Every structure is written in C-alpha cells, then in structure tokens.
Amino acid sequence: MAKCRKCGVEVSEKDLYEDHGLQVCEDCKMRNAVSPPESCATRKNMIK
Ligand SMILES: [Zn+2]
C-alpha cells in the first residue's frame, strides 16, 4: 500500500498518481486536473 501525499488516504500503488512530483490518490489527482468532465467509469477503464 502507498499513501496519498495530499489527503493521506491509503491506496494501492496502481491507484497512485504523480502530481507535480507528489504521489497522490486518484481523487486528489482528479481534483487538481483541469480537464473536461468525463465519466469516472470511462477513466477507470482506460487506466486498466
Ligand atoms: Zn488524496
């Protein structure tokens, strides 16, 4: 398990993302991302 550097939640490494050099969870990453709204299901399927 790895830990999000922003909110501190524990996530598995495959759910960890890099954001400006920090390892963050998907939620924090999505919160920071300035991108057009997309369905979560679509994103998750793409990552896998
Ligand atoms: Zn987080």
mmCIF file of the protein (N, C-alpha, C, O) and its ligand, coordinates in Angstrom:
data_MODEL
# 
_entry.id   MODEL 
# 
loop_
_entity.id 
_entity.type 
_entity.pdbx_number_of_molecules 
1 polymer     1 
2 non-polymer 1 
# 
_entity_poly.entity_id                      1 
_entity_poly.type                           'polypeptide(L)' 
_entity_poly.nstd_linkage                   no 
_entity_poly.nstd_monomer                   no 
_entity_poly.pdbx_seq_one_letter_code       MAKCRKCGVEVSEKDLYEDHGLQVCEDCKMRNAVSPPESCATRKNMIK 
_entity_poly.pdbx_seq_one_letter_code_can   MAKCRKCGVEVSEKDLYEDHGLQVCEDCKMRNAVSPPESCATRKNMIK 
_entity_poly.pdbx_strand_id                 A 
# 
loop_
_entity_poly_seq.entity_id 
_entity_poly_seq.num 
_entity_poly_seq.mon_id 
_entity_poly_seq.hetero 
1 1  MET n 
1 2  ALA n 
1 3  LYS n 
1 4  CYS n 
1 5  ARG n 
1 6  LYS n 
1 7  CYS n 
1 8  GLY n 
1 9  VAL n 
1 10 GLU n 
1 11 VAL n 
1 12 SER n 
1 13 GLU n 
1 14 LYS n 
1 15 ASP n 
1 16 LEU n 
1 17 TYR n 
1 18 GLU n 
1 19 ASP n 
1 20 HIS n 
1 21 GLY n 
1 22 LEU n 
1 23 GLN n 
1 24 VAL n 
1 25 CYS n 
1 26 GLU n 
1 27 ASP n 
1 28 CYS n 
1 29 LYS n 
1 30 MET n 
1 31 ARG n 
1 32 ASN n 
1 33 ALA n 
1 34 VAL n 
1 35 SER n 
1 36 PRO n 
1 37 PRO n 
1 38 GLU n 
1 39 SER n 
1 40 CYS n 
1 41 ALA n 
1 42 THR n 
1 43 ARG n 
1 44 LYS n 
1 45 ASN n 
1 46 MET n 
1 47 ILE n 
1 48 LYS n 
# 
loop_
_struct_asym.id 
_struct_asym.entity_id 
A 1 
B 2 
# 
loop_
_chem_comp.id 
_chem_comp.type 
_chem_comp.mon_nstd_flag 
ALA 'L-peptide linking' y 
ARG 'L-peptide linking' y 
ASN 'L-peptide linking' y 
ASP 'L-peptide linking' y 
CYS 'L-peptide linking' y 
GLN 'L-peptide linking' y 
GLU 'L-peptide linking' y 
GLY 'peptide linking'   y 
HIS 'L-peptide linking' y 
ILE 'L-peptide linking' y 
LEU 'L-peptide linking' y 
LYS 'L-peptide linking' y 
MET 'L-peptide linking' y 
PRO 'L-peptide linking' y 
SER 'L-peptide linking' y 
THR 'L-peptide linking' y 
TYR 'L-peptide linking' y 
VAL 'L-peptide linking' y 
ZN  non-polymer         . 
# 
_pdbx_entity_nonpoly.entity_id   2 
_pdbx_entity_nonpoly.name        ? 
_pdbx_entity_nonpoly.comp_id     ZN 
# 
_pdbx_nonpoly_scheme.asym_id         B 
_pdbx_nonpoly_scheme.entity_id       2 
_pdbx_nonpoly_scheme.mon_id          ZN 
_pdbx_nonpoly_scheme.ndb_seq_num     1 
_pdbx_nonpoly_scheme.pdb_seq_num     101 
_pdbx_nonpoly_scheme.auth_seq_num    101 
_pdbx_nonpoly_scheme.pdb_mon_id      ZN 
_pdbx_nonpoly_scheme.auth_mon_id     ZN 
_pdbx_nonpoly_scheme.pdb_strand_id   A 
_pdbx_nonpoly_scheme.pdb_ins_code    . 
# 
loop_
_atom_site.group_PDB 
_atom_site.id 
_atom_site.type_symbol 
_atom_site.label_atom_id 
_atom_site.label_alt_id 
_atom_site.label_comp_id 
_atom_site.label_asym_id 
_atom_site.label_entity_id 
_atom_site.label_seq_id 
_atom_site.pdbx_PDB_ins_code 
_atom_site.Cartn_x 
_atom_site.Cartn_y 
_atom_site.Cartn_z 
_atom_site.occupancy 
_atom_site.B_iso_or_equiv 
_atom_site.pdbx_formal_charge 
_atom_site.auth_seq_id 
_atom_site.auth_comp_id 
_atom_site.auth_asym_id 
_atom_site.auth_atom_id 
_atom_site.pdbx_PDB_model_num 
ATOM   1   N  N  . MET A 1 1  ? 0.832   -1.209 0.000   1.00 0.00 ? 1   MET A N  1 
ATOM   2   C  CA . MET A 1 1  ? 0.000   0.000  0.000   1.00 0.00 ? 1   MET A CA 1 
ATOM   3   C  C  . MET A 1 1  ? 0.862   1.254  0.000   1.00 0.00 ? 1   MET A C  1 
ATOM   4   O  O  . MET A 1 1  ? 1.955   1.282  0.567   1.00 0.00 ? 1   MET A O  1 
ATOM   5   N  N  . ALA A 1 2  ? 0.351   2.274  -0.641  1.00 0.00 ? 2   ALA A N  1 
ATOM   6   C  CA . ALA A 1 2  ? 1.033   3.559  -0.668  1.00 0.00 ? 2   ALA A CA 1 
ATOM   7   C  C  . ALA A 1 2  ? 0.096   4.614  -0.089  1.00 0.00 ? 2   ALA A C  1 
ATOM   8   O  O  . ALA A 1 2  ? -1.093  4.362  0.108   1.00 0.00 ? 2   ALA A O  1 
ATOM   9   N  N  . LYS A 1 3  ? 0.630   5.767  0.173   1.00 0.00 ? 3   LYS A N  1 
ATOM   10  C  CA . LYS A 1 3  ? -0.168  6.790  0.823   1.00 0.00 ? 3   LYS A CA 1 
ATOM   11  C  C  . LYS A 1 3  ? -0.188  8.060  -0.020  1.00 0.00 ? 3   LYS A C  1 
ATOM   12  O  O  . LYS A 1 3  ? 0.833   8.502  -0.548  1.00 0.00 ? 3   LYS A O  1 
ATOM   13  N  N  . CYS A 1 4  ? -1.384  8.630  -0.127  1.00 0.00 ? 4   CYS A N  1 
ATOM   14  C  CA . CYS A 1 4  ? -1.528  9.890  -0.832  1.00 0.00 ? 4   CYS A CA 1 
ATOM   15  C  C  . CYS A 1 4  ? -0.838  10.993 -0.041  1.00 0.00 ? 4   CYS A C  1 
ATOM   16  O  O  . CYS A 1 4  ? -1.028  11.110 1.170   1.00 0.00 ? 4   CYS A O  1 
ATOM   17  N  N  . ARG A 1 5  ? -0.048  11.791 -0.719  1.00 0.00 ? 5   ARG A N  1 
ATOM   18  C  CA . ARG A 1 5  ? 0.706   12.864 -0.060  1.00 0.00 ? 5   ARG A CA 1 
ATOM   19  C  C  . ARG A 1 5  ? -0.169  14.058 0.272   1.00 0.00 ? 5   ARG A C  1 
ATOM   20  O  O  . ARG A 1 5  ? 0.226   14.929 1.047   1.00 0.00 ? 5   ARG A O  1 
ATOM   21  N  N  . LYS A 1 6  ? -1.339  14.097 -0.303  1.00 0.00 ? 6   LYS A N  1 
ATOM   22  C  CA . LYS A 1 6  ? -2.192  15.269 -0.069  1.00 0.00 ? 6   LYS A CA 1 
ATOM   23  C  C  . LYS A 1 6  ? -3.234  15.000 1.003   1.00 0.00 ? 6   LYS A C  1 
ATOM   24  O  O  . LYS A 1 6  ? -3.326  15.751 1.974   1.00 0.00 ? 6   LYS A O  1 
ATOM   25  N  N  . CYS A 1 7  ? -4.010  13.955 0.846   1.00 0.00 ? 7   CYS A N  1 
ATOM   26  C  CA . CYS A 1 7  ? -5.086  13.718 1.806   1.00 0.00 ? 7   CYS A CA 1 
ATOM   27  C  C  . CYS A 1 7  ? -4.738  12.587 2.766   1.00 0.00 ? 7   CYS A C  1 
ATOM   28  O  O  . CYS A 1 7  ? -5.439  12.377 3.756   1.00 0.00 ? 7   CYS A O  1 
ATOM   29  N  N  . GLY A 1 8  ? -3.654  11.852 2.481   1.00 0.00 ? 8   GLY A N  1 
ATOM   30  C  CA . GLY A 1 8  ? -3.193  10.849 3.430   1.00 0.00 ? 8   GLY A CA 1 
ATOM   31  C  C  . GLY A 1 8  ? -3.908  9.520  3.347   1.00 0.00 ? 8   GLY A C  1 
ATOM   32  O  O  . GLY A 1 8  ? -3.640  8.627  4.151   1.00 0.00 ? 8   GLY A O  1 
ATOM   33  N  N  . VAL A 1 9  ? -4.798  9.367  2.410   1.00 0.00 ? 9   VAL A N  1 
ATOM   34  C  CA . VAL A 1 9  ? -5.521  8.120  2.280   1.00 0.00 ? 9   VAL A CA 1 
ATOM   35  C  C  . VAL A 1 9  ? -4.587  7.025  1.767   1.00 0.00 ? 9   VAL A C  1 
ATOM   36  O  O  . VAL A 1 9  ? -3.657  7.293  1.006   1.00 0.00 ? 9   VAL A O  1 
ATOM   37  N  N  . GLU A 1 10 ? -4.844  5.812  2.187   1.00 0.00 ? 10  GLU A N  1 
ATOM   38  C  CA . GLU A 1 10 ? -4.026  4.707  1.708   1.00 0.00 ? 10  GLU A CA 1 
ATOM   39  C  C  . GLU A 1 10 ? -4.651  4.107  0.463   1.00 0.00 ? 10  GLU A C  1 
ATOM   40  O  O  . GLU A 1 10 ? -5.838  3.780  0.434   1.00 0.00 ? 10  GLU A O  1 
ATOM   41  N  N  . VAL A 1 11 ? -3.845  3.973  -0.540  1.00 0.00 ? 11  VAL A N  1 
ATOM   42  C  CA . VAL A 1 11 ? -4.321  3.382  -1.789  1.00 0.00 ? 11  VAL A CA 1 
ATOM   43  C  C  . VAL A 1 11 ? -3.281  2.393  -2.283  1.00 0.00 ? 11  VAL A C  1 
ATOM   44  O  O  . VAL A 1 11 ? -2.117  2.452  -1.885  1.00 0.00 ? 11  VAL A O  1 
ATOM   45  N  N  . SER A 1 12 ? -3.695  1.503  -3.132  1.00 0.00 ? 12  SER A N  1 
ATOM   46  C  CA . SER A 1 12 ? -2.723  0.591  -3.708  1.00 0.00 ? 12  SER A CA 1 
ATOM   47  C  C  . SER A 1 12 ? -1.885  1.360  -4.730  1.00 0.00 ? 12  SER A C  1 
ATOM   48  O  O  . SER A 1 12 ? -2.330  2.370  -5.275  1.00 0.00 ? 12  SER A O  1 
ATOM   49  N  N  . GLU A 1 13 ? -0.685  0.879  -4.981  1.00 0.00 ? 13  GLU A N  1 
ATOM   50  C  CA . GLU A 1 13 ? 0.242   1.630  -5.824  1.00 0.00 ? 13  GLU A CA 1 
ATOM   51  C  C  . GLU A 1 13 ? -0.305  1.877  -7.218  1.00 0.00 ? 13  GLU A C  1 
ATOM   52  O  O  . GLU A 1 13 ? 0.026   2.875  -7.857  1.00 0.00 ? 13  GLU A O  1 
ATOM   53  N  N  . LYS A 1 14 ? -1.142  0.966  -7.684  1.00 0.00 ? 14  LYS A N  1 
ATOM   54  C  CA . LYS A 1 14 ? -1.664  1.169  -9.028  1.00 0.00 ? 14  LYS A CA 1 
ATOM   55  C  C  . LYS A 1 14 ? -2.676  2.305  -9.073  1.00 0.00 ? 14  LYS A C  1 
ATOM   56  O  O  . LYS A 1 14 ? -3.004  2.810  -10.146 1.00 0.00 ? 14  LYS A O  1 
ATOM   57  N  N  . ASP A 1 15 ? -3.173  2.708  -7.892  1.00 0.00 ? 15  ASP A N  1 
ATOM   58  C  CA . ASP A 1 15 ? -4.116  3.823  -7.838  1.00 0.00 ? 15  ASP A CA 1 
ATOM   59  C  C  . ASP A 1 15 ? -3.436  5.124  -7.442  1.00 0.00 ? 15  ASP A C  1 
ATOM   60  O  O  . ASP A 1 15 ? -4.094  6.125  -7.159  1.00 0.00 ? 15  ASP A O  1 
ATOM   61  N  N  . LEU A 1 16 ? -2.121  5.092  -7.426  1.00 0.00 ? 16  LEU A N  1 
ATOM   62  C  CA . LEU A 1 16 ? -1.379  6.288  -7.050  1.00 0.00 ? 16  LEU A CA 1 
ATOM   63  C  C  . LEU A 1 16 ? -0.915  7.008  -8.323  1.00 0.00 ? 16  LEU A C  1 
ATOM   64  O  O  . LEU A 1 16 ? -0.486  6.384  -9.294  1.00 0.00 ? 16  LEU A O  1 
ATOM   65  N  N  . TYR A 1 17 ? -1.014  8.316  -8.283  1.00 0.00 ? 17  TYR A N  1 
ATOM   66  C  CA . TYR A 1 17 ? -0.641  9.106  -9.449  1.00 0.00 ? 17  TYR A CA 1 
ATOM   67  C  C  . TYR A 1 17 ? 0.383   10.148 -9.042  1.00 0.00 ? 17  TYR A C  1 
ATOM   68  O  O  . TYR A 1 17 ? 0.480   10.511 -7.869  1.00 0.00 ? 17  TYR A O  1 
ATOM   69  N  N  . GLU A 1 18 ? 1.136   10.622 -10.001 1.00 0.00 ? 18  GLU A N  1 
ATOM   70  C  CA . GLU A 1 18 ? 2.098   11.662 -9.700  1.00 0.00 ? 18  GLU A CA 1 
ATOM   71  C  C  . GLU A 1 18 ? 1.537   13.004 -10.113 1.00 0.00 ? 18  GLU A C  1 
ATOM   72  O  O  . GLU A 1 18 ? 1.067   13.181 -11.238 1.00 0.00 ? 18  GLU A O  1 
ATOM   73  N  N  . ASP A 1 19 ? 1.591   13.944 -9.190  1.00 0.00 ? 19  ASP A N  1 
ATOM   74  C  CA . ASP A 1 19 ? 1.086   15.270 -9.463  1.00 0.00 ? 19  ASP A CA 1 
ATOM   75  C  C  . ASP A 1 19 ? 2.112   16.284 -8.981  1.00 0.00 ? 19  ASP A C  1 
ATOM   76  O  O  . ASP A 1 19 ? 2.294   16.452 -7.775  1.00 0.00 ? 19  ASP A O  1 
ATOM   77  N  N  . HIS A 1 20 ? 2.771   16.947 -9.887  1.00 0.00 ? 20  HIS A N  1 
ATOM   78  C  CA . HIS A 1 20 ? 3.824   17.911 -9.540  1.00 0.00 ? 20  HIS A CA 1 
ATOM   79  C  C  . HIS A 1 20 ? 4.856   17.283 -8.605  1.00 0.00 ? 20  HIS A C  1 
ATOM   80  O  O  . HIS A 1 20 ? 5.318   17.919 -7.657  1.00 0.00 ? 20  HIS A O  1 
ATOM   81  N  N  . GLY A 1 21 ? 5.207   16.044 -8.879  1.00 0.00 ? 21  GLY A N  1 
ATOM   82  C  CA . GLY A 1 21 ? 6.243   15.385 -8.088  1.00 0.00 ? 21  GLY A CA 1 
ATOM   83  C  C  . GLY A 1 21 ? 5.735   14.718 -6.831  1.00 0.00 ? 21  GLY A C  1 
ATOM   84  O  O  . GLY A 1 21 ? 6.505   14.063 -6.128  1.00 0.00 ? 21  GLY A O  1 
ATOM   85  N  N  . LEU A 1 22 ? 4.442   14.868 -6.525  1.00 0.00 ? 22  LEU A N  1 
ATOM   86  C  CA . LEU A 1 22 ? 3.881   14.238 -5.338  1.00 0.00 ? 22  LEU A CA 1 
ATOM   87  C  C  . LEU A 1 22 ? 3.074   13.013 -5.736  1.00 0.00 ? 22  LEU A C  1 
ATOM   88  O  O  . LEU A 1 22 ? 2.446   12.974 -6.794  1.00 0.00 ? 22  LEU A O  1 
ATOM   89  N  N  . GLN A 1 23 ? 3.106   12.026 -4.870  1.00 0.00 ? 23  GLN A N  1 
ATOM   90  C  CA . GLN A 1 23 ? 2.290   10.841 -5.116  1.00 0.00 ? 23  GLN A CA 1 
ATOM   91  C  C  . GLN A 1 23 ? 0.931   11.077 -4.488  1.00 0.00 ? 23  GLN A C  1 
ATOM   92  O  O  . GLN A 1 23 ? 0.816   11.214 -3.271  1.00 0.00 ? 23  GLN A O  1 
ATOM   93  N  N  . VAL A 1 24 ? -0.076  11.123 -5.302  1.00 0.00 ? 24  VAL A N  1 
ATOM   94  C  CA . VAL A 1 24 ? -1.412  11.417 -4.805  1.00 0.00 ? 24  VAL A CA 1 
ATOM   95  C  C  . VAL A 1 24 ? -2.407  10.362 -5.279  1.00 0.00 ? 24  VAL A C  1 
ATOM   96  O  O  . VAL A 1 24 ? -2.166  9.635  -6.242  1.00 0.00 ? 24  VAL A O  1 
ATOM   97  N  N  . CYS A 1 25 ? -3.529  10.305 -4.571  1.00 0.00 ? 25  CYS A N  1 
ATOM   98  C  CA . CYS A 1 25 ? -4.561  9.351  -4.932  1.00 0.00 ? 25  CYS A CA 1 
ATOM   99  C  C  . CYS A 1 25 ? -5.354  9.863  -6.132  1.00 0.00 ? 25  CYS A C  1 
ATOM   100 O  O  . CYS A 1 25 ? -5.175  10.994 -6.583  1.00 0.00 ? 25  CYS A O  1 
ATOM   101 N  N  . GLU A 1 26 ? -6.212  9.020  -6.620  1.00 0.00 ? 26  GLU A N  1 
ATOM   102 C  CA . GLU A 1 26 ? -6.986  9.395  -7.800  1.00 0.00 ? 26  GLU A CA 1 
ATOM   103 C  C  . GLU A 1 26 ? -7.861  10.615 -7.520  1.00 0.00 ? 26  GLU A C  1 
ATOM   104 O  O  . GLU A 1 26 ? -8.001  11.495 -8.370  1.00 0.00 ? 26  GLU A O  1 
ATOM   105 N  N  . ASP A 1 27 ? -8.443  10.660 -6.334  1.00 0.00 ? 27  ASP A N  1 
ATOM   106 C  CA . ASP A 1 27 ? -9.323  11.774 -6.001  1.00 0.00 ? 27  ASP A CA 1 
ATOM   107 C  C  . ASP A 1 27 ? -8.587  13.105 -6.078  1.00 0.00 ? 27  ASP A C  1 
ATOM   108 O  O  . ASP A 1 27 ? -9.074  14.062 -6.680  1.00 0.00 ? 27  ASP A O  1 
ATOM   109 N  N  . CYS A 1 28 ? -7.403  13.155 -5.458  1.00 0.00 ? 28  CYS A N  1 
ATOM   110 C  CA . CYS A 1 28 ? -6.632  14.396 -5.459  1.00 0.00 ? 28  CYS A CA 1 
ATOM   111 C  C  . CYS A 1 28 ? -6.183  14.752 -6.863  1.00 0.00 ? 28  CYS A C  1 
ATOM   112 O  O  . CYS A 1 28 ? -6.178  15.917 -7.260  1.00 0.00 ? 28  CYS A O  1 
ATOM   113 N  N  . LYS A 1 29 ? -5.813  13.737 -7.589  1.00 0.00 ? 29  LYS A N  1 
ATOM   114 C  CA . LYS A 1 29 ? -5.370  13.966 -8.959  1.00 0.00 ? 29  LYS A CA 1 
ATOM   115 C  C  . LYS A 1 29 ? -6.499  14.562 -9.788  1.00 0.00 ? 29  LYS A C  1 
ATOM   116 O  O  . LYS A 1 29 ? -6.307  15.524 -10.531 1.00 0.00 ? 29  LYS A O  1 
ATOM   117 N  N  . MET A 1 30 ? -7.674  13.974 -9.645  1.00 0.00 ? 30  MET A N  1 
ATOM   118 C  CA . MET A 1 30 ? -8.816  14.449 -10.412 1.00 0.00 ? 30  MET A CA 1 
ATOM   119 C  C  . MET A 1 30 ? -9.197  15.859 -9.974  1.00 0.00 ? 30  MET A C  1 
ATOM   120 O  O  . MET A 1 30 ? -9.604  16.686 -10.789 1.00 0.00 ? 30  MET A O  1 
ATOM   121 N  N  . ARG A 1 31 ? -9.060  16.117 -8.687  1.00 0.00 ? 31  ARG A N  1 
ATOM   122 C  CA . ARG A 1 31 ? -9.433  17.426 -8.166  1.00 0.00 ? 31  ARG A CA 1 
ATOM   123 C  C  . ARG A 1 31 ? -8.520  18.496 -8.763  1.00 0.00 ? 31  ARG A C  1 
ATOM   124 O  O  . ARG A 1 31 ? -8.956  19.617 -9.026  1.00 0.00 ? 31  ARG A O  1 
ATOM   125 N  N  . ASN A 1 32 ? -7.273  18.147 -8.971  1.00 0.00 ? 32  ASN A N  1 
ATOM   126 C  CA . ASN A 1 32 ? -6.315  19.113 -9.497  1.00 0.00 ? 32  ASN A CA 1 
ATOM   127 C  C  . ASN A 1 32 ? -6.406  19.241 -10.998 1.00 0.00 ? 32  ASN A C  1 
ATOM   128 O  O  . ASN A 1 32 ? -6.137  20.298 -11.569 1.00 0.00 ? 32  ASN A O  1 
ATOM   129 N  N  . ALA A 1 33 ? -6.782  18.170 -11.615 1.00 0.00 ? 33  ALA A N  1 
ATOM   130 C  CA . ALA A 1 33 ? -6.762  18.174 -13.068 1.00 0.00 ? 33  ALA A CA 1 
ATOM   131 C  C  . ALA A 1 33 ? -7.763  19.178 -13.613 1.00 0.00 ? 33  ALA A C  1 
ATOM   132 O  O  . ALA A 1 33 ? -8.928  19.199 -13.216 1.00 0.00 ? 33  ALA A O  1 
ATOM   133 N  N  . VAL A 1 34 ? -7.286  20.007 -14.529 1.00 0.00 ? 34  VAL A N  1 
ATOM   134 C  CA . VAL A 1 34 ? -8.191  20.922 -15.199 1.00 0.00 ? 34  VAL A CA 1 
ATOM   135 C  C  . VAL A 1 34 ? -8.504  20.312 -16.548 1.00 0.00 ? 34  VAL A C  1 
ATOM   136 O  O  . VAL A 1 34 ? -7.860  20.598 -17.557 1.00 0.00 ? 34  VAL A O  1 
ATOM   137 N  N  . SER A 1 35 ? -9.507  19.470 -16.531 1.00 0.00 ? 35  SER A N  1 
ATOM   138 C  CA . SER A 1 35 ? -9.858  18.779 -17.762 1.00 0.00 ? 35  SER A CA 1 
ATOM   139 C  C  . SER A 1 35 ? -11.360 18.722 -17.871 1.00 0.00 ? 35  SER A C  1 
ATOM   140 O  O  . SER A 1 35 ? -12.062 18.839 -16.867 1.00 0.00 ? 35  SER A O  1 
ATOM   141 N  N  . PRO A 1 36 ? -11.857 18.548 -19.059 1.00 0.00 ? 36  PRO A N  1 
ATOM   142 C  CA . PRO A 1 36 ? -13.302 18.482 -19.245 1.00 0.00 ? 36  PRO A CA 1 
ATOM   143 C  C  . PRO A 1 36 ? -13.887 17.306 -18.477 1.00 0.00 ? 36  PRO A C  1 
ATOM   144 O  O  . PRO A 1 36 ? -13.258 16.253 -18.365 1.00 0.00 ? 36  PRO A O  1 
ATOM   145 N  N  . PRO A 1 37 ? -15.081 17.487 -17.954 1.00 0.00 ? 37  PRO A N  1 
ATOM   146 C  CA . PRO A 1 37 ? -15.734 16.417 -17.196 1.00 0.00 ? 37  PRO A CA 1 
ATOM   147 C  C  . PRO A 1 37 ? -15.844 15.151 -18.014 1.00 0.00 ? 37  PRO A C  1 
ATOM   148 O  O  . PRO A 1 37 ? -16.178 15.167 -19.199 1.00 0.00 ? 37  PRO A O  1 
ATOM   149 N  N  . GLU A 1 38 ? -15.553 14.060 -17.344 1.00 0.00 ? 38  GLU A N  1 
ATOM   150 C  CA . GLU A 1 38 ? -15.598 12.773 -18.024 1.00 0.00 ? 38  GLU A CA 1 
ATOM   151 C  C  . GLU A 1 38 ? -16.188 11.778 -17.042 1.00 0.00 ? 38  GLU A C  1 
ATOM   152 O  O  . GLU A 1 38 ? -16.086 11.964 -15.829 1.00 0.00 ? 38  GLU A O  1 
ATOM   153 N  N  . SER A 1 39 ? -16.783 10.760 -17.541 1.00 0.00 ? 39  SER A N  1 
ATOM   154 C  CA . SER A 1 39 ? -17.334 9.775  -16.622 1.00 0.00 ? 39  SER A CA 1 
ATOM   155 C  C  . SER A 1 39 ? -16.227 9.003  -15.933 1.00 0.00 ? 39  SER A C  1 
ATOM   156 O  O  . SER A 1 39 ? -15.249 8.602  -16.565 1.00 0.00 ? 39  SER A O  1 
ATOM   157 N  N  . CYS A 1 40 ? -16.383 8.798  -14.640 1.00 0.00 ? 40  CYS A N  1 
ATOM   158 C  CA . CYS A 1 40 ? -15.362 8.094  -13.879 1.00 0.00 ? 40  CYS A CA 1 
ATOM   159 C  C  . CYS A 1 40 ? -15.165 6.687  -14.426 1.00 0.00 ? 40  CYS A C  1 
ATOM   160 O  O  . CYS A 1 40 ? -14.041 6.192  -14.507 1.00 0.00 ? 40  CYS A O  1 
ATOM   161 N  N  . ALA A 1 41 ? -16.246 6.063  -14.791 1.00 0.00 ? 41  ALA A N  1 
ATOM   162 C  CA . ALA A 1 41 ? -16.155 4.691  -15.276 1.00 0.00 ? 41  ALA A CA 1 
ATOM   163 C  C  . ALA A 1 41 ? -15.275 4.627  -16.514 1.00 0.00 ? 41  ALA A C  1 
ATOM   164 O  O  . ALA A 1 41 ? -14.480 3.701  -16.678 1.00 0.00 ? 41  ALA A O  1 
ATOM   165 N  N  . THR A 1 42 ? -15.424 5.610  -17.372 1.00 0.00 ? 42  THR A N  1 
ATOM   166 C  CA . THR A 1 42 ? -14.619 5.632  -18.594 1.00 0.00 ? 42  THR A CA 1 
ATOM   167 C  C  . THR A 1 42 ? -13.152 5.756  -18.249 1.00 0.00 ? 42  THR A C  1 
ATOM   168 O  O  . THR A 1 42 ? -12.315 5.043  -18.803 1.00 0.00 ? 42  THR A O  1 
ATOM   169 N  N  . ARG A 1 43 ? -12.837 6.655  -17.339 1.00 0.00 ? 43  ARG A N  1 
ATOM   170 C  CA . ARG A 1 43 ? -11.449 6.859  -16.960 1.00 0.00 ? 43  ARG A CA 1 
ATOM   171 C  C  . ARG A 1 43 ? -10.846 5.586  -16.373 1.00 0.00 ? 43  ARG A C  1 
ATOM   172 O  O  . ARG A 1 43 ? -9.742  5.180  -16.737 1.00 0.00 ? 43  ARG A O  1 
ATOM   173 N  N  . LYS A 1 44 ? -11.577 4.976  -15.475 1.00 0.00 ? 44  LYS A N  1 
ATOM   174 C  CA . LYS A 1 44 ? -11.036 3.790  -14.823 1.00 0.00 ? 44  LYS A CA 1 
ATOM   175 C  C  . LYS A 1 44 ? -10.775 2.681  -15.831 1.00 0.00 ? 44  LYS A C  1 
ATOM   176 O  O  . LYS A 1 44 ? -9.783  1.958  -15.736 1.00 0.00 ? 44  LYS A O  1 
ATOM   177 N  N  . ASN A 1 45 ? -11.659 2.560  -16.775 1.00 0.00 ? 45  ASN A N  1 
ATOM   178 C  CA . ASN A 1 45 ? -11.463 1.532  -17.792 1.00 0.00 ? 45  ASN A CA 1 
ATOM   179 C  C  . ASN A 1 45 ? -10.231 1.838  -18.638 1.00 0.00 ? 45  ASN A C  1 
ATOM   180 O  O  . ASN A 1 45 ? -9.532  0.925  -19.079 1.00 0.00 ? 45  ASN A O  1 
ATOM   181 N  N  . MET A 1 46 ? -9.972  3.099  -18.859 1.00 0.00 ? 46  MET A N  1 
ATOM   182 C  CA . MET A 1 46 ? -8.822  3.465  -19.671 1.00 0.00 ? 46  MET A CA 1 
ATOM   183 C  C  . MET A 1 46 ? -7.523  3.175  -18.937 1.00 0.00 ? 46  MET A C  1 
ATOM   184 O  O  . MET A 1 46 ? -6.542  2.745  -19.544 1.00 0.00 ? 46  MET A O  1 
ATOM   185 N  N  . ILE A 1 47 ? -7.518  3.411  -17.631 1.00 0.00 ? 47  ILE A N  1 
ATOM   186 C  CA . ILE A 1 47 ? -6.306  3.199  -16.849 1.00 0.00 ? 47  ILE A CA 1 
ATOM   187 C  C  . ILE A 1 47 ? -5.935  1.727  -16.809 1.00 0.00 ? 47  ILE A C  1 
ATOM   188 O  O  . ILE A 1 47 ? -4.765  1.357  -16.904 1.00 0.00 ? 47  ILE A O  1 
ATOM   189 N  N  . LYS A 1 48 ? -6.954  0.902  -16.667 1.00 0.00 ? 48  LYS A N  1 
ATOM   190 C  CA . LYS A 1 48 ? -6.664  -0.522 -16.647 1.00 0.00 ? 48  LYS A CA 1 
ATOM   191 C  C  . LYS A 1 48 ? -6.272  -0.953 -18.042 1.00 0.00 ? 48  LYS A C  1 
ATOM   192 O  O  . LYS A 1 48 ? -5.980  -2.128 -18.266 1.00 0.00 ? 48  LYS A O  1 
HETATM 193 ZN ZN . ZN  B 2 .  ? -5.572  12.089 -1.900  1.00 0.00 2 101 ZN  A ZN 1 
# 
